[in-house]
Amino acid sequence: MIHNFSQTEGVELCYENVNGSCIKTPYSPGARAILYAVLGFGAVLAVFGNLLVIIAILHFKQLHTPTNFLIVSLACADFLVGVIVMPFSTVRSVESCWYFGESYCKFHTCFDTSFCFASLFHLCCISIDRYIAVTYPLTYPTKFTVSVSGMCIVLSWFFSVMYSFSIFYTGANEEGLEELVVALTCVGGCQAPLNQNWVLLCFLLFFIPTVAMMFIYGKIFLVVKHQARKIESTASQGQFSSESYKERVAKRERKAAKTLGIAKAAFLVSWLPYIIDAVIDAYVNFVTPPYVYEILVWCVYYNSAMNPLIYAFFYPWFRKAIKLIVSGKVLRSDSSTINLFTKEADVD
């Protein structure tokens, strides 16, 4: 991610006995404890929430579908944000210091960007999957197969990792910003500026998939509206027996599209302010106040904890899976074949 370099005035240093040390944020002990609690809670929620999603889908055979494999991979990206990125960012955000070495600073930035863009690309693939499922509910299993889902997963991770490591690990992001980097470099800092060319590419990588998803979900909304009218017309004519299976399949796919659409909306709300600020900041010499930057960054991080909450709220099968996992019933030899769906859960 793009890091701001403005520093808060204070007397404490990251390394008291080192010349050129960065300045530590002068929070009171109480404020520091609250910040650690709030940011640490986000990391814990992201880790355990996404871990539940991963275990549930991989353990229960009934959930082995192309869509759910995409959701598992998305949960892996969010889980890794909670494990590899958020704990270190918590210390950096509260202390304004980086205590984990210069080498890991680069890796941390690469991982940060990789996992976040992987989430974006997975959501884009999921939107395409939902469009096919809602538009062609009966022939969907032959159109979006496990192999297609696997290809989407591989490509999403490949482009995310290649983009982040080719920019931040090689130092290409600092081209043209050498004087600024030298002026603001201090011991205990973890700086990752993004020059105007790369920030523009970053914006396009976010903007193009986002616009595509908005268009796709707009199409899904129109299809859903048409199907709802058709079902109402069928019901009014008393044609329940011949249409019952189609109605049930269509309702299930619409429910999945709605839930994943909410996940996408949450992603946009979390990401848009940060992306807009990042682009503007690169063109006005990084003037965003540190506290504003940290708020925007943590809105992005907290998005990794939101998807499991959305699934728990909208998916009855996920709530049932959580109960089985927490109660330890998944340790039984036959637990993987437990039926997680009810008639109500299918069409709710």
N, C-alpha and C positions, 0 to 999 in steps of 0.2 A: 504494500500500500504506500501511498504518498505520505511522507512525514513532514510535519511543520517544524520549523527550526527556532521560532521565537522562544525565549526563555523567561521564566518568571524571576523577578528580582528576589534575591534572598541571600542569606549569609551562609547557609549550609552548602557544602559541596558533596558531590558523589564520592570523591576520594579526597579526603582532607589533606593528605600529605603528598599529593601529586600535582605538579604544576600543570596548568591548563585543564583542570578538572571541570566538568559540567556543574551547573548550579542545581541543587536539589530543591524541589518545590517545598516552601515553608508551611506545610499544613500542621495544624495542631494535632496532638495524638488522637483526640476524639474524631476529628474529621477524617484523619488517615484510616482509622479503624472502620468507619462507615464506608469509605470508598473501597477498601479491601473486601468488606462484606458484600457490597452490592455487585462489584465486578467479579468477585470470586463465585458468587451465587450463579451468575450467568454462565461461568465456565462449568460449574457442577451440573447445571441444568442441561447444557449442551452435550456434556459427556454422557450422563445417565439417560437422558431422554432419547438421544439418538442410538445409544446402545440397546435400549429396549426395542426400538424399531428394527434394528439389525437382527437381534436375536429372534424376535417374533416372526419376521418374514423368512429368515433362513431356516428356522426350526420347524415351523408348521408347513407341511407339504401343500396344504390347501391354498397357501399364499404364494406359491411358486408360479407367478405369472410374469409376463414381460413388463407390465407396468410396475409391479412391486419390485422387480429386480432393479429398475431405474430408481425407485424410491430408496432401496437399500444402498445403492451407490451414492445417491444424494445424501443419505444419512451418514455414510462413511466420511464424506467431505465435511459435513457439519461436525461430526464426532472428532475428526482430526483438528478442526479449528479449536474445539474445546480442550483437546489434549496438548497440542503442540504450539498453538498460537496464543490463546487467551491467558493462560497462566503467566507467561512471560510479559505479555502486553499489560497485564494488571500491574505488575511491578513497575514497568516503564511509565505507565500512565500516572500512577500515584506518586512515585518518587522522582519522575523526570530523569531517571538514570537507567542505564543499561549495564547490568552486572554479569552478563552471560557470555562475554567475549566477542571480539570483532567478527570472527568467522561465523559464529552462530547468528550474529546480527543479519548477515546476508542470507543465510538459510531461512531464518525466521521470516524475513521479508518475502522471499521466494515462496515459502510454504503458505504464507498469508494470502498472497495474490493467487496462487494456484488453486487453493481450496475454495476461495470465494468465486473465482471464475468457473470452476468446475460446477458449483451449485447453479450458477446462471445457465450454463450449457445443458445441464441435466434438466432444469425446468423447461428449457426450450424443447428438448426431446420429448418430455412428458406432455407438453401442450400438443405436439404433433400426434403423439399416441392417443390422447384424449379426443382429438378431432376425428381421427379414424374410428375410434370406438363408438363415439356418439353418432357419427354420420352413417357408419356401416356396422351396427351392433351385432348382426348375425354372422357376417363374414369377417369380422375383425380378427378372430383368432388365426386366420390364414394370411392376413395382411401384415400384422405386426407380431412377428414371432419372437421367440426367445433369442434366436440368432440376430435378428434385427435390433433387439434391445441391447444385446451384448456389443454389437458394433457401435451403437450410440454411446454406450458407456466408455468404450475404448477411445473413441474419437474425442469425447468430452474431456477425459483426463489427459489425453495426449496434447491437445491444443492448449489446455490450461497450463500444464507443466512447461511446455516448450515456450509459451509466451513469457511466463514469469521468469524462468531461469535465463532465457536469452537476453532479457533486459536487465534484471537486477544483479544476477550473479556475474555477468560479464562487465558490469559497470556502464553499459550503454546509456542507462537512464541519466547519468551525470554529464554527458557530453554537452558542452556549451555552458555548464554551470560550475566549472572548476573553481572560479574565484569565490563564488558563493559558498561552495562546499568547504574550501579552505578557511574562509572567514568564520564559518559557524561550526567547524569541527572542534570537538572537545573530548577529553577523556571521560568515558562513561556515557557517550551518546550513541544513538543508533539511527543514523540519518539515511534516508532513501529518497532523495529528490527525484522528480520526474520532469524531464525537459518538455518543452512545448510539443515537439513532434510525437514523443511517446505518450504524453497525456492525451493527445488527440486520438491516437490509435486506441488507447484504453477506453476513451469515450465511445468510439465507434464500435468496439467489441462489446460494449454494454448496450449501446443504443440500438444497433441493428437487431440483435436477438430479442430485445425488449419490444421493439415495434412489431416484429414478426409475431411474437406471442400475443400482443394486444390484438392484432389482426385475426389470429387464429381463434382466440377466445371470443372475439366478436362474432366470427362465423359459427362457433359452437353455440353461442347464445341464440342466434337465429334458428339453428337446427333444433335446439331444445324447444324453443317457442313453437316451431312448426309441429314437432312431435307431440307436444302437450295438447295442442288444438286437435290433432288427429285422434289422440287417445280419448279426448272428451267427446268427439264426434262418434267414435266407435262405441263408447259406453252408452251414449244416448240412444243408439240404435239397438242396444241389447246384444252386441256381438262379443260376449265375454269369453266364451270357450275357445274360439279360433284365434283370438288375439292375446290371450293371457300371457303366454310365454314371451311374445315379442314385447308386450308392455313391461314385463318384469325385467327383461334384459335392458331395455331402453332406460328404465328408471334407474337401474343400478349404474349404468354408464354415465347418466346425467349427474347422479350423486357424486361419483368419483370426479367428474369434470368440475363440478362446483367446488368440491373440497380442495382440489389441486389448484383451482383458480384463485381461491382464497390464499393458499400458500404463495402463489405468484404475486398477488396483491401485497402481501406482507413483505415479500422480498423487495418489491418496488419502493414501498414506503420507507424501508430501512436503507436502501441503497441510493435512491435518487438524490437526497440532500448531499451525501458524501461525494458522489460523482460530479455533481454540479459545482460544488465547492472546490474539488480537486482541479477541474478544468480552469475555473476562474483564477484560482490561486497561482497556477503555473504562469498565467499571463500578467499577473500584477505583483510578481516578485514575492510570493509566499507571505501574505500579510494577515492571514486568518489567525485570530487569537488562539493561543494554545488550548484554552478550556473549550472553545467552540469546536476545534479540531478533534479533541478527545471525545466529546459528546457524539460527533458524527461517526467517528470510528467505532465507538461502542454500540451505536445503533446498528451498524453493519454486523458486528460480532454477535449481538443478541439475536439477530435473525437466525443464527444457527441453532438457537434454543427454541425457536418458535414453532417450527414444523411439527415436532412430536406433540406439542400442545394442540395444534390444529387437528392432527390425526386423532388424538384422544377425544377431542370434542365432537368430531363428526363421524368417526368410524366406530360402530359398535364392536366390530370384530377386533379392533385394536385394543379397546378397553377390556374385552374378554381375554385377549392374549396377555395383557399386562397382569391381570389377576392370576393367570396360570403361572406366569414367570415368577411373580413376587411370592406366590404361595409355595413355590417349589415343585408344583405338579409337572413341570416340564421335564423333571428328572426321571419320570416314569418311562418305561421302555416303549409304551404305545402312545405317548403324548403327542408325537409328531402328526398323528392321523386324527386328532381331535377335531370335530366339526366346530368351526368358529362362526359359522353363518347360521342365522335363522331366517325365516321368510321375511320378517320385519327388517332384519339387518340388511338383506339384499336390496330392498326397495326403499328403505327409510330415507 
